[in-house]
Amino acid sequence: MRERTDVQNIDLMNLAGFCRNCLSRWYREAAAERGITIADPAAREIVYGMPYKDWQALHQKSASPEQQAAFAAADKSGH
């Protein structure tokens, strides 16, 4: 996922039902189950390979109307 910066989080959500942010949350939750505390920004940095704000500035694009519609449709169906 670090190498495919061209793949936007909304595309991941639309195709797979999860994104990098979900992955970082799962990472943090798994660490907590093992008694390891990791703050959200640190977990995101592990997944993104850099601070989240830096990744956003370098790679995140605005979602197209089509991407937003697909996301909304999936959200309504419970995905």
Secondary structure, 3 states (H helix, E strand, C coil): CCCCCCCCHHHHHHHHCCCHHHHHHHHHHHHHHCCCCCCHHHHHHHHHCCCHHHHHHHHCCCCCHHHHHHHHHHHHCCC
